[in-house]
Amino acid sequence: MGHSTLLDPGQKIPPSRSSWPEWFQNDPRWQVAQRVVASQHFVRSRLLAKFLLYIVAETLEDRKGNITEHRIGVHVFDRAPSYSSIEDNIVRTYARQLRRRLAEYFAGEGVGEPLYIDIPLGGYVPAFVPAPSAGAPAQEKEASRRPSIRGALPELPERLTAATTHLRANWKRWLLTSSWLAAYSLVLGCLVWLVAVRRGEPHPVPPPAQPTTPLWSALFGGPANCYIVPADAGINLLEDLTRRPLPLAYYMNGSYLNLPLPQVDAHSADDLRGQQFTSFIDMQTVSALTRLPEYNSQRVILRFPRDVQLDDLKDANDVILGAMGSNPWAAIAQSGGNFRIVSSKDMQSDMLINMKPQPGEAASYVSHWNQPAHETFSVIAYLPNLSGSGHLLLLQGLDVAGTQAAAEALLHPDVIAPILRKATRRDGSLRAFEILLRSTSLESNATNTEVIGSRIY
């Protein structure tokens, strides 16, 4: 940027505002950072304020490469240059607090700020997001907070095969990942066993304990099988680790088996490529479906995404859980709908696209998933299968809380009951429909779910 270097390797962060370069004062990014650290969310935490000012200052000086865990520990927390960030996690601990305080500030005291400061997970480099203008209509405000999609969505195969840069991680992170994967494997194994036992029971299926509903009767009744397809958490982790979306065609032909994972030990890499991991939210959803009175253990089959065939979406009914980042089959299931979720090229965010916005609706929606409290969005889509002989039910969200909100709204349908009534024909059958939901995610748990858009076909 043509300015003098702010900090040399052995130099500590300046102790007061007067020590910062004068040209900072005219930069709107620095101005908002100053207001943040002067707010009630930061005024009592000198270290959090120091942390924020350090990473913002380094960014303004075009020194993003120096914003590392080790350098933050030295310059902000007065650690010795020889300290080990693996053994001392003070930076990671304070980073979680910093992200939470920033989210609280911009949701309250700083709601009118022209810029929002965000610290994406996986690093400590701040991002500065323009805020909507105070006088803009609600629809324009919503759209202005979403990145433009014009020209950003090339053909699906090209967009999904784009490669990105290397990853940075440490051994503790991979140890934690392996632990989660082991837990996923155990949980899914128990679930598969439970469904298998139920399917193997010799006695006939008991009659429904309560009146059936058109939706579940259409999916679980009749001569066709219904496949319940939970998310593939292993593929989702592979995409995150390689920063490379996996196209459905590559998923079907097993190309994920050849993805290089140099930063993961060989045993964990084999587990990621070969084991069947799913999410706890999906396990809860499948468990709830098996308790519905319309559930038919002779016709409903739990199938892992890697075992699904294209004909399964032609000749059967299907319940698809998760967006295409964790369940590639969602790409086909959503292709006939209006509300579609797509992943960014670097797998850092998902966007919900509204193909034909109606009055009051935005053209796109995003979720700031790296903040403890944030808006999230999800879709319930009930559409014809690929041959038109059956139905596809798709539950997908921009994050885990979004998918949870979609499942809860469908299984406890007070929120969506008006839409279901409108979609029900006089003969009791159900038209195809889509429902767009908005929820609040609090630590990845959905609350305050509401309908903000719908389509009935």
C-alpha positions as CSV (number, residue, x, y, z in Angstrom):
1,M,0.0,0.0,0.0
2,G,3.0,2.2,0.0
3,H,3.0,2.8,3.7
4,S,5.8,2.1,6.2
5,T,5.8,-1.3,7.8
6,L,3.6,-1.4,10.9
7,L,5.3,-4.1,12.9
8,D,8.7,-5.7,12.6
9,P,9.0,-9.4,13.7
10,G,10.2,-8.5,17.2
11,Q,8.1,-5.4,17.7
12,K,5.1,-5.4,20.1
13,I,1.7,-4.0,19.3
14,P,1.5,-0.2,20.0
15,P,0.0,0.4,23.4
16,S,-2.3,3.3,22.5
17,R,-4.3,4.8,19.7
18,S,-1.9,7.6,19.3
19,S,0.8,5.1,18.4
20,W,-1.0,3.9,15.2
21,P,-0.1,5.5,11.8
22,E,-2.1,8.7,11.2
23,W,-3.4,7.5,7.8
24,F,-5.4,4.7,9.6
25,Q,-7.8,7.3,10.9
26,N,-9.2,8.0,7.5
27,D,-9.8,4.3,6.6
28,P,-13.4,3.2,7.3
29,R,-12.2,-0.3,8.3
30,W,-10.1,1.2,11.1
31,Q,-12.9,3.6,12.1
32,V,-15.4,0.8,12.6
33,A,-12.7,-1.3,14.5
34,Q,-12.2,1.7,16.8
35,R,-15.9,1.9,17.5
36,V,-16.1,-1.8,18.2
37,V,-13.3,-1.8,20.8
38,A,-14.9,1.3,22.5
39,S,-18.3,-0.5,22.8
40,Q,-19.7,-2.2,25.9
41,H,-18.8,-5.6,24.4
42,F,-15.1,-4.8,24.4
43,V,-14.4,-2.0,26.9
44,R,-13.8,-4.5,29.7
45,S,-11.6,-6.8,27.8
46,R,-8.3,-5.2,26.9
47,L,-6.9,-8.4,25.3
48,L,-9.9,-8.8,23.0
49,A,-9.6,-5.2,21.9
50,K,-5.9,-5.6,21.4
51,F,-6.5,-8.8,19.4
52,L,-9.0,-7.1,17.1
53,L,-6.8,-4.0,16.5
54,Y,-3.8,-6.1,15.7
55,I,-5.4,-8.2,13.0
56,V,-7.1,-5.2,11.5
57,A,-3.9,-3.1,11.5
58,E,-2.0,-5.9,9.9
59,T,-4.7,-6.2,7.2
60,L,-4.6,-2.5,6.5
61,E,-0.8,-2.7,6.1
62,D,-1.3,-5.5,3.6
63,R,0.4,-8.0,5.9
64,K,-2.2,-10.7,6.0
65,G,0.5,-13.4,5.7
66,N,1.7,-12.3,9.1
67,I,-1.7,-12.9,10.8
68,T,-0.9,-16.3,12.2
69,E,-1.6,-18.0,15.5
70,H,2.0,-17.8,16.6
71,R,2.5,-14.1,15.8
72,I,-0.8,-13.2,17.5
73,G,0.4,-15.0,20.6
74,V,3.7,-13.0,20.5
75,H,2.3,-9.6,19.7
76,V,-1.0,-9.6,21.4
77,F,-0.6,-12.0,24.4
78,D,3.1,-11.3,25.1
79,R,4.2,-14.9,24.6
80,A,7.9,-15.5,24.0
81,P,8.9,-15.9,20.4
82,S,9.8,-19.5,21.2
83,Y,6.4,-20.4,22.5
84,S,4.5,-23.4,21.0
85,S,1.0,-22.6,19.7
86,I,0.3,-26.4,19.8
87,E,0.8,-26.6,23.6
88,D,-0.6,-23.1,24.4
89,N,-4.1,-22.5,22.9
90,I,-4.7,-19.0,24.2
91,V,-5.1,-17.6,20.7
92,R,-7.8,-20.1,19.7
93,T,-9.6,-19.6,23.0
94,Y,-9.7,-15.8,22.6
95,A,-10.6,-16.1,18.9
96,R,-13.8,-17.9,19.8
97,Q,-14.6,-15.1,22.3
98,L,-13.8,-12.5,19.7
99,R,-16.1,-14.0,17.1
100,R,-18.9,-14.1,19.6
101,R,-18.4,-10.5,20.8
102,L,-18.3,-9.3,17.2
103,A,-21.6,-11.1,16.4
104,E,-23.2,-9.6,19.5
105,Y,-21.9,-6.1,18.7
106,F,-23.2,-6.0,15.1
107,A,-26.5,-7.6,16.2
108,G,-27.1,-4.9,18.8
109,E,-25.1,-1.7,19.5
110,G,-23.4,-1.8,16.1
111,V,-26.4,-2.7,14.0
112,G,-26.2,0.6,12.0
113,E,-22.5,0.2,11.2
114,P,-21.6,0.7,7.5
115,L,-19.2,-2.3,7.6
116,Y,-19.4,-5.5,9.5
117,I,-16.2,-7.2,10.7
118,D,-16.1,-11.0,10.4
119,I,-13.3,-13.5,11.2
120,P,-13.9,-16.6,9.1
121,L,-13.2,-19.9,10.7
122,G,-9.9,-21.6,9.8
123,G,-7.8,-18.4,10.2
124,Y,-7.6,-15.0,11.8
125,V,-7.7,-12.6,8.9
126,P,-10.7,-10.2,9.3
127,A,-13.2,-9.7,6.5
128,F,-15.1,-6.5,6.1
129,V,-18.6,-6.9,4.8
130,P,-20.6,-3.8,3.6
131,A,-23.8,-3.4,5.5
132,P,-27.1,-2.4,3.8
133,S,-28.0,1.4,3.8
134,A,-30.2,2.5,6.6
135,G,-32.9,3.8,4.4
136,A,-33.2,1.0,1.9
137,P,-36.4,-1.0,1.7
138,A,-36.4,-4.4,3.4
139,Q,-36.0,-6.3,0.2
140,E,-33.1,-4.2,-1.0
141,K,-31.4,-4.6,2.5
142,E,-31.7,-8.3,2.3
143,A,-30.3,-8.4,-1.2
144,S,-27.5,-6.0,-0.5
145,R,-26.1,-8.2,2.3
146,R,-25.9,-11.1,-0.2
147,P,-23.0,-11.4,-2.7
148,S,-24.0,-10.9,-6.3
149,I,-24.6,-14.1,-8.2
150,R,-24.4,-12.6,-11.7
151,G,-21.6,-14.3,-13.5
152,A,-20.7,-16.3,-10.4
153,L,-22.4,-19.5,-11.3
154,P,-20.8,-21.1,-14.4
155,E,-22.0,-24.5,-15.5
156,L,-22.2,-27.0,-12.6
157,P,-19.3,-29.3,-13.6
158,E,-16.9,-26.4,-14.2
159,R,-17.9,-24.6,-11.0
160,L,-17.6,-27.7,-8.8
161,T,-14.3,-28.9,-10.1
162,A,-12.4,-25.7,-9.4
163,A,-9.3,-26.3,-7.2
164,T,-8.1,-24.0,-4.5
165,T,-5.1,-23.4,-2.3
166,H,-3.4,-25.5,0.4
167,L,-4.8,-26.0,3.9
168,R,-3.2,-25.2,7.2
169,A,-3.8,-27.3,10.2
170,N,-2.2,-28.9,13.2
171,W,-2.2,-32.3,14.7
172,K,-4.7,-31.5,17.5
173,R,-7.3,-30.5,14.9
174,W,-6.9,-33.8,13.1
175,L,-7.1,-35.7,16.4
176,L,-10.4,-34.0,17.1
177,T,-11.6,-34.7,13.6
178,S,-10.8,-38.4,13.9
179,S,-12.6,-38.5,17.2
180,W,-15.8,-37.0,15.7
181,L,-15.5,-39.4,12.8
182,A,-15.3,-42.4,15.1
183,A,-18.4,-41.1,16.9
184,Y,-20.3,-40.6,13.6
185,S,-19.4,-44.2,12.5
186,L,-20.7,-45.7,15.8
187,V,-23.9,-43.7,15.7
188,L,-24.7,-44.6,12.1
189,G,-23.8,-48.3,12.7
190,C,-26.4,-48.4,15.5
191,L,-29.0,-46.7,13.4
192,V,-28.5,-49.1,10.5
193,W,-28.7,-52.0,12.9
194,L,-32.0,-50.6,14.3
195,V,-33.6,-50.2,10.9
196,A,-32.4,-53.6,9.8
197,V,-33.9,-55.2,12.8
198,R,-37.2,-53.5,12.2
199,R,-37.2,-54.5,8.6
200,G,-36.5,-58.1,9.5
201,E,-39.4,-58.5,11.9
202,P,-41.6,-61.4,10.7
203,H,-45.0,-60.0,11.9
204,P,-47.0,-57.6,9.7
205,V,-46.8,-53.9,10.0
206,P,-49.3,-52.6,12.7
207,P,-52.1,-50.3,11.5
208,P,-51.5,-46.6,11.9
209,A,-52.1,-45.3,15.4
210,Q,-53.5,-42.0,14.1
211,P,-54.9,-40.6,10.8
212,T,-52.4,-40.6,7.9
213,T,-51.3,-37.5,6.2
214,P,-51.1,-37.1,2.4
215,L,-47.4,-36.4,2.4
216,W,-46.3,-39.5,4.3
217,S,-48.9,-41.7,2.7
218,A,-47.5,-40.7,-0.7
219,L,-43.9,-41.4,0.3
220,F,-44.3,-44.5,2.5
221,G,-47.5,-46.1,1.0
222,G,-48.1,-47.7,-2.3
223,P,-46.1,-50.4,-4.2
224,A,-42.9,-48.4,-4.7
225,N,-40.0,-48.4,-2.2
226,C,-39.0,-45.2,-0.4
227,Y,-35.3,-44.6,0.2
228,I,-34.2,-42.4,3.1
229,V,-30.8,-40.9,2.2
230,P,-29.0,-39.1,5.0
231,A,-26.0,-36.8,4.5
232,D,-22.5,-38.1,3.8
233,A,-20.4,-36.4,6.5
234,G,-17.2,-38.0,5.2
235,I,-17.6,-36.4,1.8
236,N,-18.4,-33.1,3.4
237,L,-15.1,-33.3,5.4
238,L,-13.2,-34.3,2.3
239,E,-14.5,-31.2,0.5
240,D,-13.6,-29.0,3.4
241,L,-10.1,-30.4,3.7
242,T,-9.4,-30.1,0.0
243,R,-11.4,-26.9,-0.5
244,R,-12.8,-28.6,-3.6
245,P,-16.5,-29.3,-4.2
246,L,-17.3,-32.8,-5.4
247,P,-19.6,-33.0,-8.5
248,L,-22.2,-35.7,-8.4
249,A,-20.7,-37.4,-11.5
250,Y,-17.4,-37.8,-9.6
251,Y,-19.2,-38.9,-6.5
252,M,-21.0,-41.6,-8.5
253,N,-17.8,-43.0,-10.1
254,G,-15.8,-43.0,-6.9
255,S,-13.3,-40.2,-7.8
256,Y,-13.3,-39.2,-4.1
257,L,-11.2,-42.2,-3.4
258,N,-8.3,-40.6,-5.2
259,L,-8.4,-37.2,-3.5
260,P,-5.0,-36.4,-2.1
261,L,-4.9,-35.7,1.6
262,P,-1.3,-35.0,2.5
263,Q,-2.2,-33.2,5.7
264,V,-4.1,-36.2,7.1
265,D,-2.4,-39.4,8.3
266,A,-3.0,-42.5,6.1
267,H,-5.3,-44.2,8.5
268,S,-7.6,-41.2,8.9
269,A,-7.5,-40.6,5.2
270,D,-8.7,-44.2,4.5
271,D,-11.5,-43.7,7.0
272,L,-12.7,-40.5,5.3
273,R,-12.7,-42.2,1.9
274,G,-14.2,-45.5,2.9
275,Q,-16.3,-45.2,6.1
276,Q,-20.0,-44.2,6.3
277,F,-20.4,-41.2,8.5
278,T,-23.5,-39.1,8.9
279,S,-24.6,-36.3,11.1
280,F,-26.5,-36.6,14.4
281,I,-29.2,-34.3,13.1
282,D,-29.9,-36.7,10.3
283,M,-29.9,-39.6,12.7
284,Q,-32.5,-37.8,14.8
285,T,-34.6,-37.1,11.6
286,V,-34.5,-40.8,10.5
287,S,-35.4,-42.0,13.9
288,A,-38.4,-39.6,13.9
289,L,-39.5,-40.9,10.5
290,T,-39.5,-44.5,11.7
291,R,-42.0,-43.5,14.4
292,L,-44.6,-42.0,12.0
293,P,-47.8,-44.1,11.8
294,E,-47.4,-44.2,8.0
295,Y,-43.9,-45.8,8.2
296,N,-43.8,-49.1,6.4
297,S,-40.8,-51.2,7.4
298,Q,-41.3,-53.4,4.3
299,R,-41.1,-50.5,1.9
300,V,-38.9,-47.8,3.6
301,I,-35.2,-48.4,3.2
302,L,-32.3,-46.5,4.7
303,R,-29.6,-46.1,2.1
304,F,-26.2,-44.3,2.4
305,P,-25.6,-41.8,-0.4
306,R,-22.6,-43.7,-1.8
307,D,-24.9,-46.7,-2.4
308,V,-27.7,-44.8,-4.2
309,Q,-28.1,-45.4,-7.9
310,L,-29.6,-42.9,-10.4
311,D,-32.5,-45.4,-11.0
312,D,-33.4,-45.0,-7.3
313,L,-34.5,-41.4,-8.1
314,K,-36.5,-42.6,-11.1
315,D,-38.3,-45.7,-9.9
316,A,-38.8,-45.0,-6.2
317,N,-39.7,-42.3,-3.7
318,D,-36.8,-40.7,-2.0
319,V,-36.2,-38.5,1.1
320,I,-32.9,-36.6,0.7
321,L,-31.4,-35.0,3.8
322,G,-28.8,-32.2,3.4
323,A,-27.6,-29.9,0.7
324,M,-25.3,-31.0,-2.1
325,G,-22.2,-30.2,-0.1
326,S,-22.9,-33.1,2.2
327,N,-25.4,-35.1,0.0
328,P,-24.5,-34.8,-3.7
329,W,-27.9,-36.3,-4.7
330,A,-29.5,-33.0,-3.6
331,A,-28.2,-31.5,-6.8
332,I,-30.6,-33.6,-8.8
333,A,-33.4,-33.4,-6.3
334,Q,-33.4,-29.6,-6.3
335,S,-32.8,-29.1,-10.0
336,G,-36.6,-28.9,-10.7
337,G,-37.3,-26.4,-7.9
338,N,-37.1,-22.7,-7.4
339,F,-35.0,-22.6,-4.3
340,R,-31.6,-24.0,-4.8
341,I,-28.5,-24.2,-2.6
342,V,-25.1,-23.9,-4.2
343,S,-21.6,-24.0,-2.7
344,S,-18.8,-21.5,-3.3
345,K,-15.8,-22.6,-5.2
346,D,-13.6,-22.7,-2.1
347,M,-16.2,-24.5,0.1
348,Q,-16.2,-21.5,2.5
349,S,-19.9,-20.7,2.2
350,D,-23.2,-21.8,0.7
351,M,-25.8,-19.6,-0.9
352,L,-29.5,-20.2,-1.3
353,I,-30.6,-19.0,-4.8
354,N,-34.2,-17.8,-5.4
355,M,-34.6,-18.4,-9.1
356,K,-37.7,-16.3,-9.6
357,P,-38.1,-13.9,-6.6
358,Q,-41.6,-12.8,-5.8
359,P,-42.4,-9.4,-4.2
360,G,-40.8,-9.2,-0.8
361,E,-38.3,-12.0,-1.5
362,A,-34.6,-11.6,-2.0
363,A,-32.7,-13.1,-5.0
364,S,-30.3,-14.9,-2.7
365,Y,-29.8,-15.8,0.9
366,V,-26.6,-16.6,2.9
367,S,-25.8,-17.7,6.4
368,H,-23.0,-16.3,8.5
369,W,-22.3,-19.8,9.8
370,N,-19.1,-18.9,11.6
371,Q,-20.9,-16.6,14.1
372,P,-22.4,-18.2,17.2
373,A,-25.8,-16.4,16.7
374,H,-26.9,-15.8,13.1
375,E,-29.8,-16.1,10.6
376,T,-29.9,-19.3,8.6
377,F,-32.2,-20.5,5.8
378,S,-33.5,-23.9,4.7
379,V,-35.8,-25.5,2.1
380,I,-38.5,-28.2,2.2
381,A,-39.2,-29.4,-1.3
382,Y,-41.7,-32.0,-2.4
383,L,-41.2,-32.6,-6.1
384,P,-41.8,-35.3,-8.7
385,N,-39.0,-37.9,-9.0
386,L,-37.0,-38.1,-12.2
387,S,-39.6,-40.3,-14.1
388,G,-42.7,-38.5,-12.6
389,S,-43.9,-41.9,-11.2
390,G,-43.1,-41.0,-7.6
391,H,-41.9,-38.2,-5.3
392,L,-38.7,-36.6,-3.9
393,L,-38.7,-34.9,-0.5
394,L,-35.7,-32.7,0.0
395,L,-34.7,-31.2,3.4
396,Q,-31.7,-29.0,3.1
397,G,-30.2,-26.0,4.9
398,L,-27.3,-23.6,4.6
399,D,-25.8,-25.1,7.7
400,V,-26.6,-27.8,10.2
401,A,-29.1,-25.6,12.1
402,G,-30.9,-24.9,8.8
403,T,-31.4,-28.6,8.0
404,Q,-32.5,-29.2,11.6
405,A,-35.1,-26.4,11.2
406,A,-36.5,-28.0,8.0
407,A,-36.9,-31.4,9.6
408,E,-38.5,-30.0,12.7
409,A,-41.0,-27.9,10.6
410,L,-42.0,-31.0,8.6
411,L,-42.3,-33.3,11.6
412,H,-44.1,-30.7,13.8
413,P,-45.9,-28.9,11.0
414,D,-47.5,-26.0,12.9
415,V,-45.3,-23.5,11.1
416,I,-46.0,-24.9,7.6
417,A,-49.6,-26.2,8.1
418,P,-51.1,-23.3,6.0
419,I,-48.9,-24.3,3.0
420,L,-49.7,-28.0,3.3
421,R,-53.5,-27.2,3.4
422,K,-53.2,-25.1,0.2
423,A,-51.2,-27.9,-1.5
424,T,-53.8,-30.6,-0.7
425,R,-56.2,-31.3,-3.5
426,R,-59.9,-32.1,-3.0
427,D,-59.2,-35.8,-3.4
428,G,-56.6,-35.7,-0.5
429,S,-53.5,-36.0,-2.7
430,L,-50.7,-33.4,-2.5
431,R,-49.4,-31.0,-5.1
432,A,-45.7,-30.5,-5.4
433,F,-44.5,-27.6,-3.2
434,E,-41.5,-25.8,-1.8
435,I,-41.2,-23.9,1.5
436,L,-38.4,-21.4,2.3
437,L,-37.7,-21.1,6.0
438,R,-35.7,-18.6,8.0
439,S,-34.4,-19.5,11.5
440,T,-32.1,-18.3,14.1
441,S,-29.0,-20.5,14.8
442,L,-27.7,-20.4,18.3
443,E,-24.6,-22.5,18.6
444,S,-25.9,-24.6,15.7
445,N,-29.4,-25.1,17.1
446,A,-32.4,-23.8,15.2
447,T,-34.9,-21.5,16.9
448,N,-37.7,-19.1,15.8
449,T,-38.3,-20.8,12.5
450,E,-40.7,-19.0,10.2
451,V,-41.9,-19.3,6.6
452,I,-40.7,-16.5,4.3
453,G,-41.5,-18.0,0.9
454,S,-43.4,-20.8,-0.8
455,R,-44.3,-22.3,-4.1
456,I,-47.2,-24.6,-4.9
457,Y,-47.2,-26.3,-8.3
